[in-house]
Amino acid sequence: MSKPFVLDRGLILDRLGGDEEILAMMIDMFLEDVDGNCAALSAAYASGDAATLRREAHTIKGLLSTMSDEDGAAEALWIEQKAKNGEVAHLDTAVEGLLARVRLVASVLRQEAAV
């Protein structure tokens, strides 16, 4: 089980050269796309399409990495690698866990955006 997600604004801002506007834009983009990303991952898994599942897990990995969520990115990478190897059966728990992680990150980001 992964650790709770805590937004590390300082770390992200360091990577962005201290640009608060870019961080706000990144949070907004994450929140605008999160439902679609989760739906796409779920649909890819449900269809058993390894290539699409790999791509969707890769996309989510990038989104979580952008928000410095190393645990969530590692979960996405694991699914991405399984899909790359054509191992898409029996990933229910992993996919549901990743979806829960993405929703958790989105919840934290919504709180951040409201501040």
C-alpha positions in Angstrom: 0.0 0.0 0.0 1.3 3.4 -0.9 1.8 6.3 1.5 -0.7 9.1 1.7 -0.2 11.9 -0.8 1.0 15.2 0.4 1.5 18.0 -2.2 5.1 19.2 -2.0 4.6 22.7 -3.4 8.2 23.6 -2.7 9.6 20.7 -4.7 7.4 21.3 -7.6 8.0 25.1 -7.5 11.8 24.4 -7.5 11.4 22.4 -10.7 9.3 25.2 -12.2 11.7 28.0 -11.3 9.3 29.3 -8.6 6.6 30.1 -11.1 3.3 29.9 -9.1 1.3 30.6 -12.3 2.6 27.5 -14.0 1.9 25.4 -10.9 -1.7 26.7 -10.8 -2.1 25.9 -14.5 -0.7 22.4 -14.0 -3.2 21.8 -11.1 -6.1 23.1 -13.2 -5.1 20.9 -16.2 -4.8 17.8 -13.9 -8.2 18.4 -12.4 -9.8 19.1 -15.8 -8.5 15.8 -17.3 -8.7 13.5 -14.2 -12.1 12.1 -14.9 -11.3 11.4 -18.6 -7.9 9.8 -17.6 -9.6 7.5 -15.1 -12.3 6.5 -17.5 -9.8 5.8 -20.2 -7.7 3.6 -17.9 -10.8 1.7 -16.8 -12.0 1.2 -20.3 -8.6 0.0 -21.5 -8.5 -2.6 -18.7 -12.0 -3.7 -19.2 -11.4 -4.3 -22.9 -8.2 -6.2 -22.3 -6.4 -4.1 -24.8 -2.8 -4.3 -23.6 -1.4 -1.5 -25.8 -4.1 1.0 -24.7 -3.8 0.0 -21.1 0.0 0.6 -21.4 -0.6 4.0 -22.9 -3.2 5.1 -20.4 -1.0 3.9 -17.4 1.9 5.8 -18.9 -0.2 9.0 -19.2 -1.3 8.7 -15.6 2.3 7.9 -14.5 3.4 11.2 -16.1 0.6 13.2 -14.4 1.4 11.8 -11.0 5.1 12.4 -11.5 4.4 16.0 -12.4 2.7 16.4 -9.0 5.7 14.7 -7.3 3.7 11.6 -6.4 6.4 9.0 -6.6 4.3 6.2 -5.0 1.4 6.7 -7.5 3.8 7.0 -10.4 5.4 3.7 -9.3 1.9 2.0 -9.2 1.2 3.3 -12.7 4.6 2.1 -14.0 4.0 -1.4 -12.6 0.7 -1.5 -14.6 2.4 -0.1 -17.6 5.1 -2.7 -17.5 2.6 -5.6 -17.1 0.6 -4.3 -20.1 3.8 -3.9 -22.1 4.4 -7.6 -21.4 0.8 -8.5 -22.4 -0.1 -9.4 -18.8 -3.5 -7.7 -18.6 -5.5 -10.4 -16.9 -6.0 -10.2 -13.1 -4.9 -6.6 -12.6 -8.2 -5.6 -11.0 -6.7 -4.7 -7.7 -3.8 -2.8 -9.2 -6.0 -0.8 -11.6 -8.5 0.0 -8.8 -5.6 1.0 -6.5 -4.2 3.3 -9.2 -7.7 4.8 -9.8 -8.1 5.4 -6.0 -4.6 7.0 -5.9 -5.5 9.4 -8.8 -8.7 10.4 -7.1 -6.8 11.0 -3.8 -4.3 13.2 -5.6 -7.2 15.1 -7.3 -8.9 15.6 -4.0 -5.7 17.1 -2.5 -5.2 19.3 -5.6 -8.9 20.5 -5.4 -8.2 21.6 -1.8 -5.0 23.3 -3.0 -6.8 25.1 -5.8 -9.5 26.3 -3.3 -6.8 28.1 -1.2 
